[in-house]
Amino acid sequence: MTMMSASASRSADNDDDNYMGEKLSAPPDFNGPTSRRHFTDILCTLLLWAMWISMTGLGIYAMQRGDYRLILYPLDYAGNLCGTDKGSIDMTNFPYLYYVNDYTGGVCVKTCPKLDGYLADPYTLVTYDGLFQVTGSNANVTTSLIDIADYSNSNNTLTCTTDLCYPDTSDPTSSFTSIGVNGGNGFAYYALDTYEVMWRCVFRDEATEKLNAIVNPTNSNNNFTAEVVKDMSTQNEHIKQGYDIWHNLFGDLWETRYFILGLGFGAPLVVGFFYAFLLRIPGVLPIVVWVSILATIGIVFTGAWYAGETAVKWKAADPPERTDNEIMVATYASYALYIVGGLLILLFLFMRKRIQLAMGCVKETAKAITTMPLIILFPVFQGLGFMAFMIAWTVYAINIASMGEYSTNTYAAGPIQISVRSFEFSDFVEKCGWYMLFCFFWTGQFILALGEIIFAMAVSKWYFSRDKSNIGSTTVITSITTSMIYHSGTAAFGALLIAIVKMIRSFIAYLQRKAEEMNSSIAKAVLCCFQCCFFCLEKCMRFLNKNAYIQTAIFGSSFCTSAREAFFLILRNAARVAAISYVSGGVVFVGKVFITTLTTGIAYFAIDHYVGDELYSIIGPLFFIAAIAWFIAGMFMSIYDMGIATILQCFVADEEMFTEDQRYAEGSLKTWVDGHVSK
């Protein structure tokens, strides 16, 4: 290839009042993208490496001072981690937490109690100092049924006595208002039938209902209500009050880590590779696109039906297996998915002509891809690179989240004091979290940007080649090495701009949550406007970056120079570029939605079947998997998106640099573009 630099001579054909840049003028020896290049935007390359090094240093620091187990395992009232040896008492053999008060104070137990047959025992109390039963009472629970850790050496141990916990042994209702139980705010609570959620023993609804019937009879003299008992026994509220949402999220992510690695990264790669492979086969494209559309709609409606059937099944279960809230969530999820399915039908009907037009663009891109079959595998390498980063990033993030601090809270319960240990984040940890989010954004965008430059370079070499037989998979390899050596800085520059905008949007989202808590209508409206503005800014920057990368791939220029040239090139051909760029998004959109939806659906059924009962919420892992699937799907579909953009920019540059008889564009491409979009 001979030299063609961004500084090649240009001829001005616009006056100062309507300046649209200077048209490109090719040198006499032009034969495609320049082969003599220089390092571009090297400062950004150094900054990117500095970011990775600092992130690694922060992660190592967190691994030395934090303990990931704090995120995964529950904390008892004395500051011991159930299931571990961290704390004053070795709890290795007691992995589950049984709550005994509304302040999230609990004790570690070997297994969650299963009181089949009688569900609740008002004569047996789980206390800070073990199991307590009144001598001679009608207790149904044997001491071996609930194996509680030995807290005899704990500094905050409180022991039940008859006076403190059962003032009237003949009347179980008296225990509820005793100092020990204190309406659910003391250091003891009743033995109930439970099930496990994230190493926590959650009371079954039928057990709490039976307890309520025992300790809250219709006697109007009782000074407590059914609502108080119900509130105490709703363990989901205990978890929400006792553990920050990040603890629950990271705990769920760790519990489903193998599903995330296998389905989050594996499934989109398989589905995306298959989808992208089919799109390059002539005659298959229309079938794949429309089948994908129907399949996407079908998956959404299937999910809606399944959620509805699941809600009906849970509601009809006897005894109940799920809470009313879970049934309500499944029901509303079914309604929401039906609505989404209907909206998708309307959307695809509205876009049907644009999708047909976009398929014409994809066919031309498919010619380039068929000539360079190795390029279809490039998103796999991108996915592997992103997966390697995500493994390290997740390990660092979990350890950083564990660098919180213990705090002791004391509450008065009559004449005694109830102590509860909790885990809180410091300002330093929160700042580290923001920095880790920035590292995630910049690295993710860098991987995408470098891939776009590589792909644009390969396709532009294919376009500006008179003899297409000289182009093949070796062209992809040379494009990879050239881009990584000379233009990593340009990719880092463009990725940094996107990362900054995404960080601003994330901070605005954080302020929006604060405004929701304050219930400030003015703040919410202003922040919403800012969010919309930065959303539009991000979209515009992505479009400009993509075309700047194409300029870099062809001419070897730096990011700023490439962005300027790309801007004016697009401006001079606004109608053609804007129309084709818009409609080509139809095929890309269908592919991304199809890959993400199918992957998330598979993940839902797999996680719900194998570890559903062990999670605080399945939403976190599914959201994480969907985000990864969307990212990887974007990598695959960017093959066609970037290919279309590259061919179009090469075409309009070809028009400006050469006369009609000297152009590189094949007749079919020129006829197709001019036949659909007039300049």
N, C-alpha and C positions, 0 to 999 in steps of 0.2 A: 504494500500500500504506500502511496506517496503522500507527502505532507499536505495537510489542509488545515491551517490554523484558524482560530477564531478571529485573528487579526487580519485575515485576508482582505484584499481590497474590495470596497463596496461602492456602489454608485447611488448617490442620493437622488431621490425622485419625489420628495415631499418638501413642501415649503415649511417655514418655521411655525406658521400658525396652525398647521395640521400635521405635526411631525409624527411619523409612524416608524421611525427607524430607517436604516439604509438596507436596501436589498443586498442579498448575498451575491458575491461574484467569485466564481471558482478560478483558481490558478490554472495555467495551461496543463500542468502535469497531474491534475486531480484524478485520483483513482479510488476514492473511498475514504473512510475514516483514517485520520493521520496515524502513522506508525511511529513517528518520533514525538514522544511525550515527555512531560516533566511532572514533578510532584505538585499536586494542587492542594491548597488549604491545609498545609502540613501542621499548622498550629492547632487545628481542630482534631487532628489525629493524636497529637500529644495530649490534648485535654481529655479525649476519650480514654486513652490509656491511664491517665491520672485518675479519672473517675473509677475505672475498674480496679485499680490498685487500692484506692481509698476505700472502696466498697469491700474489697477482700480484707483489708486491715480492720475495718469496722466489724466484719463478720467474725474474724478470728478473735478480736477483743470481746465480742458478745459470747462466743463459744467458751472463752476462758472464765468469764464473769457471770454468765447466765446459766440457765438450766432448762433445756427444752421440756423437761418433765413438768415444769410449772404450767405449761400450756395444755398439756395432755391429761394430767391427773388432777383430781379434786383436792382441795385444802380443807382439813378439819378445823375444829374450833381452837385447837392448841397450836396451829401452825405446822402440822405434819402433812406431808403429801401421801395420800392413800396409795398403796401399791408400790411405794419406794422406801428407801432408807433415809430420805431427806427429812430432817427434823429431829426432835429430841427422842422420838420413839421410832423404831424400825417397823414400818408398815408394809413391808414387802408381801406379806401373806394376807393383807387386808386391803384389797384394791378398790373397794366400793365405799361411797359416802352415803350415810343415812342421816337425813336432816332431822334435827330435834327442835329447832325454833325458827321463827320468822326472820331472824337476823342472819340467816345462812350458816348458823353454827350447826355442826354435825359431827358424827363420829365415824371412824373407818370400820367397816365390817368385812368379813370374809366373803360372804355372798349376800345378795339382796334377799330379804325375807320373802318366802312364798307361803302364804297362809291359806292354802286352798281349803275350801269348805267353810271356814268361819271368817275369813277376810280381815277382821279387825278384833283386837283383844284389848278391851278397856282396862283390864287388870294387869297388863304388862307394859312397862315403860322402858323405852330406850333412852338412857341418860348419858351425861358426860362421864359417868363413872361405871358404865356397863349396864346390864339388864337389872331392872328392879321389879319385884313382884311382892304383893302383900301376902304374908303367911296365911294360909288357910283360905285364900280367895279362890274364885272359880276361873283361874287363868287357864287358857287353852294352849299357850305357847310354852314349850319346854325351853330350858336355858340353852340347850344345844341347837335349837332351831335358828337362833340369831347369835352368831359368833362375833362378838365385839372385841376390838383390840383392848389391851390392858393399859388403862390410863391412870393407874395408881401412882405413877411417878410424875404425872403432869402437874405443873404449877397452878393451873386453873381448874383443877378438878372440883366438881360440886357433887355431893352425894345425896341421893334421895333418902328420906326417912318417912315414916308414916305421917308425921305431923306436917312435913313439907309437901308431900306429894299425894297422900290419901288421908285427908282429915277425917273422913267418915268412910271406913272400909266397907260398910254395907251399901253405900250409895256411890256408884262409879261416877256420877255426874259431879260429885264434889271435887274430884281430882282435877277437872278442867280448870277450875278457878283457884286451884292451890298455888302456892308460891313456886313449886317446882315446875308445873306445867304452864301456869300463868296465861291461859288462853292461847298457847302457841308461842309465847314469848319468853319461856323459861329455859331450863337446862334439861328438860325431859319431855318426851312425847310418846304417844301410844305406838304399839307394834301393829303395823298394817301390812297388807299384802302389797307387794311392789313389783316393778319391772325395771330393767336396766336401761339407762340412757347416758352414754358417755361416762361410764363409771360412776353414775349416780343412781340411787334408788328412788324411783318416782312412784308415788302412791297411785294405786288404781282408783278410778272414779267410784266403782262399786264398793271399794273398801272405805272410802271417805263417807259415802252415803250411809253405810251401815254404822260407822262410828258416830255420825251425826244423829242417827236415830237413837243411839244408846245414850250419849252424853247430853243430848238436847231433846228430851221428851217434851210433850205438850204442856208440861208444868210451867205456868206463867211466872213462877217465882225465880226461875233461873235468870241470872244476871248476864247471860251471854246469848248469842244468837247463832242460828245455823250458818249465817254468812261468815261469822268469825271463824268457825270450824272449817268451812269450805275454803276460805282464804288461806288458812294455815296449811291445809293439806294439798294445795295446788303447788306441786313442786316446780312446775315451770316458772312460776313467779319467784320461787327461791333462787333458781338458777339465774334468772334475769337480774335479780337484785344482787346476787353474790359474785357474778363473774361478768367482766366486761365482754362486749360483743366480739372483740378481737380474740379473746381466749376461746370462745366457742367456735369461732370461724377457723382458727388455726388448728384447734383440736379436731374438728370435722375433716379438715384438709389432711391432717396426719393420718386419721383413721382410714381415709379413702385414698391414700397416696398411691397405692398400686393401681387403683382404678383410674386415677388421674394420669399416671404415667402411661398405662396401657391403652385406655380409651381416649383420654384427652389428647395424647400425642399420636398414638398408633392408629386409631380409627379414622381421624381426618386425613392422615397420610394415605391410608388404603383407599378410602372413598374418594379423596381428592385426586389421587393418581389415576384411579379408574375413570373418573369423570373427565379429567384433562386428556387422558389417552384417547377416549372415544371421540372427543371434540375434533381431533386432528384427522379423523378418518372421513374421507369424502362421502357424502350422502347420509352419514350417521348423525351429523350435527342437528338437523331439525328434529329428528326423533328424540335424541338425547335431551334437547332443550325442553321440548313440550312434555316429554315423560317426566323430566325433573320437576317441571311446574306442577303437573298433576300429582306426582309423588309428594312434593312439599305440602300441597294442600291436603292430600290424603293423610300424611303423618300428623298434621295439626288436628284434623278431625278425629283421627284414631286416638290421639292423646286426649282429646276432649271426651270422647266416648269412654275411654279407659278410666279417666278421672271420675266421671259420673258414675260408672259402674262400681268403682272402688268406694265411692262415698255411700252408695246404696248398700254395698256389702258390709261396710263398717257399721252403718246405722242399724242393720238387721242382725248383727252379731249378738249372740246371747251365750255367755255374758259379754258385755261390751269389751272390745279390744282397743278402741281408740277414744280419745276425748272428743267432746262436742266441738271444740275449736278445730281439731284436725279434720273432722267430718265437714265442718263449714268451709275450711280452706280447700279441701278436695272438690267440694260442690262449686265454689266460686271459681276455682281453677278450670273446671269443666266449662262453665259459662264463658269465662274469658277466652278460652281456646276456641270455642265455637265462634265467638265474635271475631277473633283474629283470623280464623279460617274464612269467614265471610268477607272480611276486608281484603284478604289476599286474592280471593276470586275477583273482586272488583278491581283491584290493582292490576292484576295480570290481564284482565279484559281491556283495561284502559291502555296498557302498554303493548298490546299485541302487535300493532304495526311497527312500533319501535324495536321490538324484539326481532321481528322478521328482518328489518333493516340492519340491525346489529349483527345478525348471522352472516350477512354478506361481508361485513368487515372481518369477522372471525375466519371466514374461508381464506381470505388473503393472508391473514396471520398464520393460518394452518400450513400454508405452502412453505413459509420460512421454517416453521417448526419441523415439518416433515423432512426438510433438507438437513436440519440439525437435531436429530432425535435425542441426543444427550441432554439437550436443554430441558426436556420434559422432566428430568430427574433433579434439576437444580433446586426446586422447592423442597425436595427431601433433605438435601444438605442444609438448606436454610432451617428447616424444621429441626434437624439434629443439632444445629448450632444453637437455636433458641432453646431447645430442651436442655442442653448442657448448661446454658446460662440459668435457666429456671431452676434446675436442681440446686445449683450453688446459691442462687438468690433466695429460694425457699428456705434452705437450711439457715442462711444468715438471718432472714426475716424472723423465723421462729425463735432463734436464740436471742435476737434483739428484743423481741416481744417478751421474753422471759426475764429481762433485766429490770423488772419492776422492784418494788419495795414492799415488805410486809408492814402492815399497820394493825394496831390493836385497838378495837373499839369496845367500850364498856357501857353496858346498859343496866339500869336499876330494875330489879324485879322484887318489889317489896323491900325486905331488909337485906337482900343479897345483891351482888353485882354479877352480871353475866358478861363474860369476856368472849369476844369473837375476833379471830385473825382474818385479815383480808389481804388481797394482793392488788397493788395499785401501780399505774405507770407514772414515771417521773417525766419532767419536761424534757430531759435529755433523750429519753426513749421515744417520746413523741416526735422530736426533731429528727431523730434517726429514722423513724418511720417515713417521714416526708422525704428524706434524702433517698431512702431505698426506693420509694415510689418514682422519684426522678431517674434513678439508675435504671429502673424497669422500663420507663418510657423511652429514654435515650437509646438504650441498647436495642430494644425492640424495633424502634424506628430506624436505627442504623442497619440492622440486618435486612430490613425491607429496602432501604435506600441503596445499599451496596448491590443487592440483587437486581434492582431496577437498572443501575448503571451497566452491570454485566449483561443483562438481557438486551438492553438498548444497543450496546456495542455489537453484540452478535447479530442482531436483526439488521442494524444499519450496514454491517459488512455484507450481509446477504443482499440487501437492497441495492447497494452501490457496487454490484458485481455484474459485469457483462456476461461472464460465464459462470452460471450457478453450480456447475459441476465442481468448481474449486472450493465450494463452501460445504462444510460438513461438521461433524462433532468436534474436530480439532479446532474449529473456529470458536466453539464455546470454551474450550480449555484455554486458548490464548486470550480470550476476552476476560476469563476469570483471573488469570495471573496479571494481566495488564491493569485491570480495574483495582484489584487488591493492592498492587504495588504503588500505582500512581494516583489513584483517585479515592482512596479510603477517606482522606480528609474532606473531600467534597461531599461524600455520603454522610460523614459525621457532622458537617456543617448544616446540611439540610435537615438531618435528624434532630440536631440540637434545637433548631427553630421550632419544629413540631413539638418536641418534648417540653419546651418552655411554655408554649401555648396550652398544652395538655395539663401542665402543672398549675397554670393560672386557672384553668377550668375546674381542676380538682379542688383548689382552694376556694373558688366561688361556690362549688357544691358543698364544701364544709361550712361556709358561711350561710348557705341556704338552710342547712339543717339547724344551725343555731337560730336563724330567723324563725324557723318553724317552732322551735322550743319557746321563743319569746313571743310568738304569735303576732309578729309585726307585719302588717299588710304592706306598708310602704317599703320596708326592707326587702320583703319577698318579691315585690314587683320590680324593684330596682335591680336586685341580683338576678332575677330571671332575664331581664333585658341584657345584662352583662353576659350572662351565660349564652344567650342566643348570638350575641355579637361575636364572641370568641369562637363559638361553634362555626359560624360562617367564615371567620378569619382562618380557622384551621383548614376548612375545606378549600379555600382559595389558595392557601400556602401549599397544600398537598398537590393541587393541580399545577401550580407554578414550579414546584420542586421537581415533579415528574418530567416536565418538559425541559427543565434546566439540566437534569441528568442526561437527557437525550443529547442535548448540545455538548455536554462534557464528553459523552461517549463518541460523538462524531468528530469534534474539533479539539478535544483535550484541554479545554479552557477551565478556569476556576469557577467556583459556584456563583459568585456575584456576576462575573462576565457572562456565564452561561444563562443565568436567570434573566439578565437584561436582553440578551439576544433572543431567547425563547419568548420573552414577553412581546417584543416587537414583531417577531415572526408570527406569533398567534394573532396579534392585533391586525396585521396586514391580511390575514386569512381567517378573520374571526368567524364568519358564517360557516365556512367549511369545517374548521377545527371544532368549533363549539357544538355543531349539530352531530357530527360523527362521534365526538367524545361523549356526548350525552347518551346517544342511542346505544353505543357499544356497552354502556353500563348495564343494559338489560340482561345480556348473557352472563356478565360477571356477577350481577346481583343474584340471578337464579342459581348459579353454581355455589356461591357463598352461603345462601340461605339453605340450599339443599344439603350441603356438607355439614353445616352447623346443626341443622335440625335433626338430621339422621343420627349424628354423633351424640347429641344430647339425649335423644330418645333412647338410644341403646344404653347410654350411661345411666339413665333413670331406672330402667328396668333391672339392670345389673346391680346397681348400688342398693336399690330398694329390696331386692331379693336376698342379697347376701349380708349386708350390714345395715339395713335400714333402721333396725331397732337400737343400734348402738350409736346413732348420731343425734346430736341436738337438733339439727335441721338438715335436710337433704338439699336445701336451696343453695347453701354456700358451695359445696362441691360441684353441683350442677352448673352454677354460675361460672365457677372457675373453669370447668371443662368446656362450657360453651364459649367462654372467652378465648381459651386456647384453640378450640376448633375454628372459631371465627378468624383468628390470627393465621392459622395454617391454611384455612380455606382461602384467605386473602392472598397468601403466597402462591397457591396454585392458580387462582384465577387472575393473578397479576401477570401471569404469562401472556394471557390474551389481551388483557387491558393494556399492559405496557407494549405488547406487540402492535396493537392497533395504533396506539399513540405514536410509536416510533415510525411505523410505516407512513402514517399521515404526515408527520413532520418531515420525514425524508422526502415525501412526495412534493410538499409545498416548497421545500428548499431546492429540490430538483427543478421545479418550475422556475424559480428565481435565478438559479445559477446557469441554466442551460436553455438553449433553444429547443423547439419541439423535436427536431430530428436528432438531438444529442442526448436527450433525457434517458435516464436509467429506468424509468417507470415502464412496466409492461403495458401493453395495450389494454388488457382486461382491467387492470387497476385504474388506469386513467379513465377509461370508459365508465367504469362503475362509479367512481367518485363524482365525476362530472354529471353523470346521469341521475344521481340522487340529491346532490347538494350543489347549488350554484354558488359561485364565489361572490 
